[in-house]
Amino acid sequence: MGDGRLTAIAPSIVTQRLVLRAHRVEDHPACAALWGNNEVTRFIGGVPKSSQEAWFRILQYTGSWQLIGYGLWAICDRESGILIGEGGFSDFRRGIVALEGAPEIGWAFAQQAWGSGIASEAVSAMVAWVDVNLIASETRCLISDGNAASVKVATRNGYVACADLPDEARVFRRLRQAH
């Protein structure tokens, strides 16, 4: 701790095929590749991110855990340790009324993870964590209308459409499950 760094407080979660963990400095190249991919960002803002923007995301995620007690995880293949995605909860303060008042879940995965059930496995672990660890009565997510894969992941994990937005997106909500 003498190097001036704060200890990350994101808990690690291990699933059958994944490890969800705090982001690390060495994740930057993989995160830059993820967010720099046209297909990954097609439904998430529509524009690939620069290496600097990916770095700022890592800083944002770390700060989120420390400031509000939840955030996004680096999602890694359990066997290889390779970062294949990011996901978790945040308070993005988008100015969208239908998202206000609840943590917002989000996820993004590298193309090699698509169609394998990895996203559903990760989101299942994330919502199980939030149900036990946050007081929030519900969580919400924002999904572009054309993103059928993310709608499928969301609905598999208990999210239900609750608001259509004028920019061809929909807000989904999931009530906290008692454990």
N, C-alpha and C positions, 0 to 999 in steps of 0.2 A: 504494500500500500504506500510505500515511500516514494513511488514514482509519480504521485499526484493523480493517479487514475482512481475513479470510484469503482466499487464492486458492482457488477451487473446484478440486478435483482430479479431478472426474468427467470422463472423456474424452468427446469428441464422437464420435458414430458417424453416418455418413450412409448411408442406403439409397436405393433408387430413389425412394421417396415421402416419406421421413421424415428428421428430424434428431433424434437422441437426444443430449441435452446436459444440463449441470448446471442445476439449478433456479436461478432468479433471483428477487429481491425482487418484480419486476414480474409474476411468474407467479401471485402470490397470488390475484387475482380469478378467473383461469381455473381454478386449483386448487380454490378455494372453490366455484365453479359445478359442477365435476366431482364433488367429494365431497359436495355438497349435494343431488345428484340421487337421488331414490328408486330409480330403475331401475338406476343405476350401483352403488349400495350394496346392492341387493337380495340379492346373494349374497356380499357382503363386509361381514359384520357386521350387515346388515339394517337399519341405521339411518343416515340421512343425517348428515353431519358438519357442524358449525358452521364459520363462517369462521375462528374461532380454532383449531379442530382442524385445519383445512386448513393454516393457518400453521405450526402445530406439526409437521405432516408435512414441510413444506419444510425446517424447521430440522433435523428428524430425518434427512432424506435427506442434507443437507449434512454433518452430523456423522458419519454413517455412512461416507461416503467418506473423511473425514479420520481416523477412528478405526480402521476395520477394512479399508480399502482397496477397498471395493465399496459399492454402494448403488443407489438408484433414480435414473433419468433422467427429465427432462421430455421428453415425446415430442411433437414438433411436426411439423406438415405442412411438408414441405420447400419447397413453392412459396409458401405464404402466411406461414409462420412461426408460425401459430396453434397454441397448445398444445392437443392433442387427447387426451392421455393421460399416464400415468405408468407406469413399469415398471422392473424391475431386480431386484437381489438384496439380501437383508438377513439379519440374524441377529435375528429378532424375539423369541427366547427365550420362546416361548409355553408352555413346560412340556409339550409334546407329544413323547413319546419318539420317535415315528416321524419327527419333523422335526429332531431334535438331531444335531449333528455335520456338517451340510452347509449351505451357503448356501441360502436359500429364495428362489425366484423368485416374483414377483408382478406383476400388471399390472391396469390399469383404464383404460377408454377412454370418452370422451364418446359419446353415442348417435349422433352424426353419423358416427362412424367404424365403427360396427357393421356387420357383414356385407360389408365391403369388402376383407377380407384384411389390413387394417392391423395387427391384433393379431398375426397369424402372421408378418408381415414384421418387426415389432418384436421379437418373441420370438426369431425366428431370428437377428437381429443380436445380441441379448443373449447367447444361448447360444454363439454364435461368439466373442464377446468373452470370456466366462468360460472357455471351453476354452483360449484362448491366455494369458489373464492371471492365472488363479487356479490354485493347486496342488490345489484340492479335487478329489477323485476323482469326486464326483457333486454334483448339485444336486437340490433337492426343491421341491415346491409343494403347496399345500393348496387343494382345490377342493370347493365345496359340491356335493352330488349333483345338484341341479337345474340346475346351470350347464353345460348341454350345450355351449354355445359355447366356454367356457374349456377344457373337456375336449378338444374338437376341436383347439384351438390347441396345447394341451400335447402331445397325442399326435402331431400333425403335426411337432412339434419334438423327438421322441424320448423323451418322458416316458411312463412306464409305471406303472399303478396298483400300489402296493406295500402299502398298509394302509388298511383301512376304520376310520373313527373312529365312536364312538357318537353323535355329534351330527350325523349325516347328512352327513359330509364324507369325502373320500378324500385320502390322501397319494399323490403321484406322485413318481417318481425318474427321473433321467436320468444315465447314466454319462458321464463326460468323454470327449470324442472327441479322438483324437490328431490333431495337425496337422503 
